[in-house]
């Protein structure tokens, strides 16, 4: 199983980016997946999560600005990030559970993609 992120980059505050997490050897549809980030000097935090039923939850800091979604045909998890702020600067990683629910730990992790937001 591999999950590989892409789409990071450098943008100005107020800009947008869309992150992608391409899965191989793993079925995105019906599975629990999430986006995490690690900001400089801080621990890893969960940004957005979608379980196998499509139920979604966001961290308070990104609600209304970020959207998690899946393309089941392409087997990709997305994170659309709008109105980016310098505080969103982080390494973003996707994670996947080998199952439908999100009650267990994540089994697969990507290497991450860097997002840098300048003021």
TORPA-4810 file (N, C-alpha, C, O; in nm, 3 decimals):
<nodes>
NODE_1_0.085_-0.119_0.000_0.000_0.000_0.000_0.089_0.124_0.000_0.188_0.132_0.073_X
NODE_2_0.051_0.220_-0.083_0.120_0.349_-0.084_0.018_0.460_-0.092_-0.082_0.451_-0.164_X
NODE_3_0.043_0.567_-0.017_-0.034_0.690_-0.032_0.068_0.801_-0.055_0.160_0.819_0.025_X
NODE_4_0.052_0.874_-0.163_0.151_0.972_-0.205_0.084_1.107_-0.223_-0.010_1.122_-0.301_X
NODE_5_0.134_1.207_-0.148_0.077_1.341_-0.155_0.145_1.424_-0.263_0.260_1.401_-0.300_X
NODE_6_0.069_1.520_-0.312_0.122_1.620_-0.405_0.037_1.744_-0.394_-0.069_1.744_-0.332_X
NODE_7_0.085_1.852_-0.457_0.006_1.974_-0.463_0.050_2.084_-0.370_-0.005_2.194_-0.375_X
NODE_8_0.149_2.058_-0.285_0.197_2.162_-0.198_0.272_2.270_-0.276_0.297_2.255_-0.396_X
NODE_9_0.306_2.377_-0.207_0.379_2.485_-0.272_0.382_2.608_-0.186_0.347_2.604_-0.068_X
NODE_10_0.423_2.718_-0.247_0.431_2.846_-0.177_0.327_2.942_-0.234_0.320_2.961_-0.356_X
NODE_11_0.248_3.000_-0.147_0.145_3.095_-0.189_0.144_3.214_-0.095_0.199_3.209_0.015_X
NODE_12_0.079_3.321_-0.139_0.059_3.437_-0.053_-0.067_3.416_0.030_-0.156_3.339_-0.008_X
NODE_13_-0.074_3.485_0.140_-0.194_3.479_0.225_-0.318_3.515_0.142_-0.316_3.608_0.061_X
NODE_14_-0.424_3.438_0.166_-0.546_3.456_0.088_-0.554_3.367_-0.033_-0.660_3.356_-0.095_X
NODE_15_-0.445_3.302_-0.067_-0.443_3.215_-0.183_-0.500_3.078_-0.153_-0.546_3.050_-0.043_X
NODE_16_-0.497_2.992_-0.256_-0.555_2.858_-0.246_-0.457_2.754_-0.298_-0.373_2.782_-0.384_X
NODE_17_-0.471_2.634_-0.246_-0.399_2.518_-0.296_-0.491_2.397_-0.284_-0.579_2.394_-0.199_X
NODE_18_-0.470_2.299_-0.371_-0.540_2.173_-0.358_-0.438_2.062_-0.345_-0.357_2.039_-0.435_X
NODE_19_-0.442_1.993_-0.234_-0.354_1.879_-0.210_-0.422_1.751_-0.257_-0.544_1.736_-0.246_X
NODE_20_-0.341_1.661_-0.310_-0.390_1.531_-0.354_-0.316_1.421_-0.282_-0.199_1.435_-0.249_X
NODE_21_-0.386_1.313_-0.257_-0.327_1.194_-0.196_-0.370_1.074_-0.280_-0.482_1.025_-0.268_X
NODE_22_-0.278_1.029_-0.363_-0.306_0.917_-0.453_-0.275_0.786_-0.382_-0.164_0.767_-0.331_X
NODE_23_-0.372_0.696_-0.379_-0.355_0.568_-0.312_-0.334_0.456_-0.413_-0.398_0.453_-0.518_X
NODE_24_-0.244_0.366_-0.380_-0.226_0.245_-0.461_-0.224_0.126_-0.367_-0.166_0.130_-0.259_X
NODE_25_-0.288_0.018_-0.411_-0.299_-0.099_-0.326_-0.399_-0.079_-0.212_-0.399_-0.153_-0.114_X
NODE_26_-0.482_0.022_-0.226_-0.575_0.063_-0.120_-0.697_0.126_-0.186_-0.683_0.202_-0.282_X
NODE_27_-0.816_0.095_-0.135_-0.938_0.150_-0.192_-0.984_0.269_-0.109_-1.019_0.254_0.008_X
NODE_28_-0.983_0.386_-0.171_-1.022_0.508_-0.103_-1.170_0.507_-0.067_-1.210_0.547_0.043_X
NODE_29_-1.250_0.460_-0.160_-1.395_0.457_-0.138_-1.429_0.368_-0.019_-1.383_0.254_-0.011_X
NODE_30_-1.509_0.421_0.072_-1.554_0.341_0.184_-1.452_0.324_0.295_-1.473_0.243_0.386_X
NODE_31_-1.342_0.398_0.289_-1.238_0.386_0.391_-1.221_0.516_0.467_-1.254_0.624_0.417_X
NODE_32_-1.170_0.505_0.588_-1.141_0.624_0.668_-1.005_0.680_0.626_-0.905_0.609_0.625_X
NODE_33_-1.005_0.808_0.591_-0.880_0.876_0.556_-0.879_1.016_0.616_-0.983_1.072_0.649_X
NODE_34_-0.760_1.070_0.631_-0.749_1.201_0.695_-0.628_1.276_0.643_-0.537_1.218_0.584_X
NODE_35_-0.630_1.406_0.666_-0.515_1.493_0.642_-0.464_1.542_0.778_-0.542_1.584_0.864_X
NODE_36_-0.334_1.536_0.794_-0.266_1.589_0.911_-0.167_1.695_0.867_-0.131_1.703_0.750_X
NODE_37_-0.124_1.776_0.962_-0.017_1.870_0.933_0.074_1.883_1.054_0.033_1.861_1.169_X
NODE_38_0.197_1.918_1.026_0.292_1.947_1.133_0.355_2.082_1.105_0.431_2.098_1.010_X
NODE_39_0.321_2.178_1.189_0.376_2.312_1.175_0.511_2.320_1.243_0.541_2.241_1.333_X
NODE_40_0.594_2.414_1.202_0.727_2.426_1.262_0.721_2.439_1.413_0.651_2.525_1.466_X
NODE_41_0.794_2.355_1.483_0.801_2.363_1.628_0.680_2.307_1.701_0.669_2.321_1.823_X
NODE_42_0.589_2.243_1.627_0.468_2.192_1.691_0.451_2.044_1.659_0.515_1.990_1.568_X
NODE_43_0.362_1.979_1.735_0.331_1.840_1.709_0.236_1.826_1.591_0.182_1.924_1.540_X
NODE_44_0.217_1.703_1.550_0.126_1.676_1.439_-0.018_1.696_1.485_-0.056_1.658_1.596_X
NODE_45_-0.098_1.756_1.398_-0.238_1.779_1.430_-0.324_1.732_1.314_-0.285_1.743_1.197_X
NODE_46_-0.441_1.682_1.347_-0.534_1.640_1.243_-0.609_1.761_1.189_-0.662_1.842_1.266_X
NODE_47_-0.615_1.771_1.059_-0.678_1.886_0.994_-0.819_1.851_0.950_-0.913_1.929_0.973_X
NODE_48_-0.835_1.735_0.887_-0.965_1.696_0.834_-0.969_1.545_0.825_-0.867_1.480_0.802_X
NODE_49_-1.089_1.490_0.844_-1.105_1.344_0.840_-1.238_1.310_0.777_-1.338_1.378_0.797_X
NODE_50_-1.237_1.202_0.698_-1.360_1.151_0.637_-1.365_1.001_0.662_-1.271_0.929_0.629_X
NODE_51_-1.475_0.953_0.722_-1.483_0.810_0.745_-1.543_0.740_0.623_-1.573_0.803_0.522_X
NODE_52_-1.559_0.609_0.635_-1.605_0.530_0.521_-1.748_0.560_0.478_-1.788_0.524_0.368_X
NODE_53_-1.825_0.625_0.565_-1.962_0.661_0.530_-1.970_0.802_0.471_-2.076_0.846_0.428_X
NODE_54_-1.856_0.871_0.470_-1.854_1.007_0.418_-1.874_1.114_0.523_-1.887_1.232_0.491_X
NODE_55_-1.876_1.072_0.648_-1.889_1.170_0.756_-1.756_1.242_0.775_-1.650_1.179_0.778_X
NODE_56_-1.763_1.374_0.787_-1.644_1.459_0.784_-1.634_1.542_0.911_-1.734_1.582_0.970_X
NODE_57_-1.512_1.566_0.952_-1.486_1.657_1.063_-1.360_1.737_1.032_-1.266_1.687_0.971_X
NODE_58_-1.361_1.863_1.077_-1.247_1.952_1.055_-1.196_2.006_1.187_-1.271_2.020_1.284_X
NODE_59_-1.068_2.038_1.190_-1.014_2.114_1.301_-1.075_2.253_1.300_-1.102_2.308_1.194_X
NODE_60_-1.096_2.310_1.418_-1.159_2.443_1.427_-1.082_2.548_1.347_-1.141_2.639_1.290_X
NODE_61_-0.952_2.534_1.343_-0.869_2.635_1.278_-0.891_2.643_1.127_-0.857_2.743_1.064_X
NODE_62_-0.946_2.538_1.068_-0.960_2.535_0.922_-1.104_2.529_0.876_-1.130_2.533_0.755_X
NODE_63_-1.199_2.521_0.968_-1.340_2.513_0.930_-1.381_2.633_0.847_-1.349_2.748_0.879_X
NODE_64_-1.451_2.605_0.739_-1.495_2.712_0.650_-1.393_2.749_0.545_-1.425_2.824_0.452_X
NODE_65_-1.270_2.700_0.557_-1.165_2.732_0.460_-1.115_2.608_0.386_-1.079_2.617_0.269_X
NODE_66_-1.112_2.495_0.452_-1.060_2.371_0.393_-1.176_2.275_0.367_-1.275_2.273_0.440_X
NODE_67_-1.162_2.196_0.260_-1.262_2.096_0.225_-1.192_1.965_0.189_-1.105_1.962_0.103_X
NODE_68_-1.232_1.858_0.256_-1.180_1.725_0.226_-1.279_1.654_0.134_-1.400_1.667_0.152_X
NODE_69_-1.227_1.581_0.037_-1.314_1.509_-0.055_-1.240_1.391_-0.113_-1.118_1.379_-0.101_X
NODE_70_-1.316_1.303_-0.176_-1.257_1.186_-0.241_-1.303_1.179_-0.385_-1.416_1.214_-0.418_X
NODE_71_-1.213_1.133_-0.471_-1.249_1.093_-0.607_-1.236_0.942_-0.610_-1.126_0.887_-0.622_X
NODE_72_-1.349_0.875_-0.598_-1.345_0.728_-0.587_-1.300_0.663_-0.717_-1.241_0.554_-0.715_X
NODE_73_-1.328_0.727_-0.828_-1.287_0.668_-0.956_-1.136_0.673_-0.972_-1.073_0.576_-1.013_X
NODE_74_-1.077_0.789_-0.937_-0.931_0.805_-0.948_-0.857_0.753_-0.825_-0.734_0.744_-0.825_X
NODE_75_-0.932_0.719_-0.721_-0.872_0.668_-0.597_-0.781_0.772_-0.530_-0.669_0.742_-0.490_X
NODE_76_-0.833_0.893_-0.520_-0.756_1.005_-0.467_-0.835_1.074_-0.354_-0.956_1.090_-0.363_X
NODE_77_-0.764_1.114_-0.251_-0.817_1.199_-0.145_-0.766_1.340_-0.169_-0.648_1.359_-0.200_X
NODE_78_-0.854_1.438_-0.156_-0.816_1.578_-0.179_-0.831_1.660_-0.051_-0.906_1.625_0.039_X
NODE_79_-0.757_1.769_-0.049_-0.779_1.873_0.051_-0.772_2.007_-0.021_-0.665_2.052_-0.060_X
NODE_80_-0.888_2.069_-0.039_-0.894_2.202_-0.099_-0.875_2.304_0.012_-0.950_2.304_0.110_X
NODE_81_-0.776_2.389_-0.003_-0.744_2.487_0.100_-0.760_2.627_0.042_-0.687_2.666_-0.049_X
NODE_82_-0.855_2.701_0.095_-0.881_2.837_0.050_-0.849_2.938_0.160_-0.840_2.903_0.278_X
NODE_83_-0.833_3.062_0.118_-0.805_3.170_0.213_-0.692_3.131_0.310_-0.706_3.142_0.431_X
NODE_84_-0.584_3.086_0.254_-0.472_3.039_0.335_-0.410_3.151_0.416_-0.406_3.267_0.375_X
NODE_85_-0.363_3.113_0.534_-0.300_3.207_0.628_-0.157_3.161_0.656_-0.126_3.043_0.641_X
NODE_86_-0.071_3.254_0.697_0.066_3.212_0.731_0.069_3.099_0.836_0.160_3.016_0.835_X
NODE_87_-0.030_3.097_0.925_-0.036_2.992_1.027_-0.064_2.854_0.969_-0.051_2.754_1.040_X
NODE_88_-0.102_2.848_0.842_-0.126_2.718_0.776_0.004_2.657_0.723_0.003_2.544_0.674_X
NODE_89_0.113_2.730_0.731_0.242_2.679_0.685_0.277_2.552_0.763_0.284_2.555_0.886_X
NODE_90_0.298_2.442_0.691_0.320_2.313_0.755_0.353_2.208_0.650_0.339_2.230_0.530_X
NODE_91_0.398_2.093_0.700_0.407_1.974_0.617_0.273_1.901_0.631_0.233_1.865_0.741_X
NODE_92_0.207_1.879_0.519_0.077_1.814_0.519_0.092_1.669_0.473_0.158_1.640_0.372_X
NODE_93_0.030_1.578_0.548_0.038_1.436_0.517_-0.101_1.376_0.515_-0.189_1.418_0.589_X
NODE_94_-0.119_1.276_0.430_-0.245_1.202_0.437_-0.220_1.069_0.506_-0.109_1.016_0.507_X
NODE_95_-0.327_1.018_0.564_-0.320_0.893_0.639_-0.446_0.812_0.610_-0.552_0.868_0.584_X
NODE_96_-0.432_0.682_0.616_-0.543_0.594_0.582_-0.555_0.480_0.682_-0.456_0.428_0.733_X
NODE_97_-0.680_0.444_0.707_-0.710_0.331_0.795_-0.746_0.212_0.708_-0.812_0.225_0.605_X
NODE_98_-0.702_0.097_0.750_-0.735_-0.025_0.677_-0.875_-0.070_0.720_-0.892_-0.177_0.779_X
NODE_99_-0.974_0.013_0.690_-1.110_-0.016_0.731_-1.200_0.103_0.712_-1.158_0.208_0.663_X
NODE_100_-1.325_0.086_0.752_-1.429_0.184_0.727_-1.438_0.291_0.835_-1.468_0.407_0.807_X
NODE_101_-1.412_0.250_0.959_-1.429_0.344_1.069_-1.296_0.408_1.106_-1.189_0.363_1.067_X
NODE_102_-1.307_0.516_1.183_-1.188_0.592_1.220_-1.152_0.572_1.367_-1.081_0.653_1.425_X
NODE_103_-1.202_0.465_1.426_-1.182_0.445_1.570_-1.048_0.381_1.604_-1.006_0.381_1.720_X
NODE_104_-0.982_0.326_1.504_-0.850_0.268_1.527_-0.744_0.363_1.475_-0.776_0.464_1.414_X
NODE_105_-0.621_0.333_1.499_-0.513_0.416_1.450_-0.498_0.404_1.299_-0.553_0.314_1.236_X
NODE_106_-0.422_0.497_1.244_-0.399_0.498_1.100_-0.289_0.398_1.064_-0.186_0.388_1.129_X
NODE_107_-0.317_0.324_0.956_-0.226_0.217_0.915_-0.122_0.261_0.813_-0.013_0.205_0.807_X
NODE_108_-0.157_0.361_0.733_-0.070_0.402_0.623_-0.054_0.554_0.625_-0.149_0.628_0.648_X
NODE_109_0.070_0.597_0.600_0.103_0.739_0.600_0.184_0.774_0.476_0.267_0.696_0.430_X
NODE_110_0.158_0.892_0.423_0.239_0.942_0.314_0.360_1.016_0.367_0.376_1.035_0.488_X
NODE_111_0.446_1.058_0.275_0.569_1.129_0.312_0.545_1.277_0.339_0.624_1.343_0.406_X
NODE_112_0.437_1.327_0.285_0.404_1.467_0.310_0.434_1.558_0.193_0.516_1.527_0.107_X
NODE_113_0.367_1.672_0.193_0.391_1.777_0.094_0.391_1.911_0.168_0.304_1.937_0.250_X
NODE_114_0.489_1.994_0.138_0.510_2.119_0.213_0.420_2.230_0.159_0.410_2.251_0.038_X
NODE_115_0.356_2.299_0.250_0.277_2.417_0.218_0.337_2.535_0.293_0.353_2.531_0.415_X
NODE_116_0.369_2.640_0.219_0.425_2.761_0.279_0.341_2.880_0.237_0.321_2.905_0.118_X
NODE_117_0.291_2.954_0.336_0.206_3.069_0.311_0.276_3.194_0.364_0.310_3.202_0.482_X
NODE_118_0.298_3.289_0.277_0.366_3.412_0.316_0.264_3.525_0.331_0.159_3.526_0.268_X
NODE_119_0.300_3.619_0.417_0.207_3.730_0.442_0.227_3.842_0.342_0.158_3.944_0.348_X
</nodes>
